[in-house]
Amino acid sequence: MKIKFILLSMLVVNILPSQIISDSISSENEKNIDDIVVTGTMREVRRSDSPIPVEIITSKLFKKNPTPSLFDAVGMINGVRPQINCNVCNTGDIHINGMEGPYTMILIDGMPIVSGLSTVYGLSGIPNSLIDRIEVVKGPASSLYGSEAMGGIINVITKNPAKAPLVSADVFGTSWGELSADIGLRLKPSENLSGLLGINYFLYNNPIDNNHDGFTDVTLQNRISVFNKWNLKRKENRNASIGIRWINEDRWGGQMNWSKKYRGSDEVYGESIYTKRIEIIGNYQLPFTEKIYTQFSYNWHDQNSWYGDTPYMATQQVAFGQIYWDKSLKNHNLLLGGGFRYTYYDDNTPATLSADGLHNAPAKTPLPGIFIQDEWNINTKNTLLVGYRYDHDKNHGNIHSPRVAYKISPNKNNTLRASFGTGFRVVNIFTEDHAALTGAREVVIENSLKPEKSYNGNLNYVLKIPNENFNVNLDVTGFYSYFTNKIVGDFDTDPTKIIYDNLDGHAVSRGISFNTDWSFTFPLKIMAGVTFMDVYIKENDEDGSKTKIQQLHAPKWSGNFIISYNFPKSLTLDFTGNWNGPMRLPIQPDDYRREYSPWFCIANIQLTKKFHNGIEVYGGLKNIFNFIPKDPLMRPFDPFNKDADNPVTNPHGYTFDTAYNYASLQGIRGFAGIRYNLF
């Protein structure tokens, strides 16, 4: 049985938009659906015409495995992995092709709104009811988007108020006692003004310790998020919109007898995190004959956290503005623009100490930049894209980011894309590793950190095989990224510290991903993907030789699958999941735990019943194979390390640590919910 399942998983890969939107291929119109994408080139183009490969998941895909947050939902994309970085507080980041979260830029409606503090804490709470689709670009995109776009981009596109349901609701609960509610309203106070209001609420207040280590298996959360977006109807369909999101979250994890009276004490261990955040995004097309667009965003993030008896208090503000000109000249589409981002960051860690280490010195980082891009449609079969960006950082000086991409389509069923680009990231020590913020380790910064740079090449081939009885899409991508000045956290030299420094050597992320989907004339659809990758660093030893070290939390292979079957009477069965091969984990000297995780699969099954009045009822099981990691915490009985120096009871010198993580501790659980859409 296991062999059959493995073969089925390797058969099945990523999701192409034509298969996400349509439930079957029974009509010719559904076969020819081709989504409009914006992320790869910052211009609206048909996905098949884009010289940059763009992967899409739509709101319909979320329904096949309902999740309470965007953080969990993006795991349905091949090569994209939400990584939980702490077994106690369960905060995490999103990895693309094995690269850590700080290399992934997350946008909302094209605005770089989620970064820095929110890379770890702000990914939850975006109301799924307001998400139209998510566009993913793998590989550097700094030539358009600047710092942080080194590993890839995830662009969350919210719904157009004119096309959204009048009322939408999605409420579900699990057998663990989790409750998630997503409500959306379409507003239209006047003929020229339309808006969306979305509310997301998530509550989990039921401490569970199934592995009997004395700690909560899953962090408890009370989170509310409100998103409001307005579109103004203007002459000649010019753009004008503004949106605001507010999020408030209270989460904690720790020993089962922890309560708020122990917050910050060394009596009972708990990790308690209060998050407050405000985001504003907007765009306005200038009233000129030429297409000139302005975009702006602002976010304020306040973090009030205790990791045992170690406080972490931080505030971040990020302001962003951009203007660009979109000009078509015969077979050329030109983009010319400039942007400015200002980041203010302050906390109580060594990251914001003055040079002499005696005073607090909040980081104030202005980052101006200009960019140009030319997309040349040579003919109907060939497209060439060339781009360049120049940024200036007060600490790192001039930063250059070129890229080039080429697409050839000899016919409508074959497309080959090749691209090369560079990326950069200015230093923000907070995002280097969430483990820096746990109470278990001290942060040490060895030298003045330099900006990271990356050089990336991708080769992508898409093959469509139409048939009277089925459609097949195959998508293969090879990728290679080379990093210089990579910022590395040394967990091994001293188990009580994380020592940060620029890598004396280089880092590499390379691999190949396979994606396929099959749509049949009968109501069966199979989609799946697998990515094989090798992510490592090579560091110069004292004797001048180079040592290869595998990247933490980067599985050697990973994949996902979706199998859907539509029964009569509007019943749909969805079997979804993702699987990961061995990944290197942060272990301690003489650790009794395995350095590499086992391969594992998290699979889910769901049955959905649709009614004619806009109501859907659904339910199923998550983690049906009941996979749970073993020994996630080191010395959970001594979280404050009060007895760690005792050579009799602790001969190996182990210390309490929460970073040995590769999967959620939630086992099999049931869920049920109801959806409603009124147009």
HELIX and SHEET records of a PDB file:
HELIX    1   1 LYS A    2  LEU A   11  1                                  10    
HELIX    2   2 PRO A   17  ILE A   21  1                                   5    
HELIX    3   3 GLU A   28  LYS A   31  1                                   4    
HELIX    4   4 ARG A   47  ASP A   49  5                                   3    
HELIX    5   5 SER A   59  PHE A   62  1                                   4    
HELIX    6   6 LEU A   70  ALA A   73  1                                   4    
HELIX    7   7 VAL A   74  MET A   76  5                                   3    
HELIX    8   8 GLY A  101  TYR A  103  5                                   3    
HELIX    9   9 LEU A  117  TYR A  121  1                                   5    
HELIX   10  10 ASN A  128  LEU A  130  5                                   3    
HELIX   11  11 SER A  142  TYR A  145  1                                   4    
HELIX   12  12 LYS A  235  ASN A  237  5                                   3    
HELIX   13  13 LYS A  260  TYR A  262  5                                   3    
HELIX   14  14 PRO A  350  THR A  352  5                                   3    
HELIX   15  15 ILE A  429  GLU A  432  5                                   4    
HELIX   16  16 HIS A  434  LEU A  437  5                                   4    
SHEET    1   A 2 ILE A  36  VAL A  37  0                                        
SHEET    2   A 2 VAL A  45  ARG A  46 -1                                        
SHEET    1   B 5 GLU A  55  THR A  58  0                                        
SHEET    2   B 5 ILE A 131  LYS A 138 -1                                        
SHEET    3   B 5 GLY A 152  THR A 158 -1                                        
SHEET    4   B 5 THR A 104  ILE A 108  1                                        
SHEET    5   B 5 MET A 111  VAL A 114 -1                                        
SHEET    1   C 2 VAL A  80  ILE A  84  0                                        
SHEET    2   C 2 GLY A  92  ILE A  96 -1                                        
SHEET    1   D23 LYS A 546  GLN A 550  0                                        
SHEET    2   D23 LEU A 524  ASN A 540 -1                                        
SHEET    3   D23 GLY A 505  PHE A 520 -1                                        
SHEET    4   D23 PHE A 470  THR A 484 -1                                        
SHEET    5   D23 GLU A 452  PRO A 466 -1                                        
SHEET    6   D23 ASN A 414  ARG A 425 -1                                        
SHEET    7   D23 GLY A 397  ASN A 411 -1                                        
SHEET    8   D23 ASN A 382  ASP A 393 -1                                        
SHEET    9   D23 ALA A 363  ASN A 377 -1                                        
SHEET   10   D23 HIS A 332  ASP A 347 -1                                        
SHEET   11   D23 THR A 310  LEU A 329 -1                                        
SHEET   12   D23 LYS A 291  TYR A 307 -1                                        
SHEET   13   D23 GLY A 270  GLN A 285 -1                                        
SHEET   14   D23 ALA A 240  GLY A 254 -1                                        
SHEET   15   D23 LEU A 220  LEU A 232 -1                                        
SHEET   16   D23 LEU A 193  TYR A 204 -1                                        
SHEET   17   D23 LEU A 179  SER A 190 -1                                        
SHEET   18   D23 VAL A 167  THR A 174 -1                                        
SHEET   19   D23 ARG A 669  LEU A 678 -1                                        
SHEET   20   D23 ILE A 615  LYS A 622 -1                                        
SHEET   21   D23 PHE A 600  LYS A 610 -1                                        
SHEET   22   D23 LEU A 571  ASN A 580 -1                                        
SHEET   23   D23 TRP A 557  PHE A 567 -1                                        
SHEET    1   E 3 GLU A 442  ILE A 445  0                                        
SHEET    2   E 3 LYS A 497  ASN A 502  1                                        
SHEET    3   E 3 ILE A 487  ASP A 490 -1                                        
END                                                                             
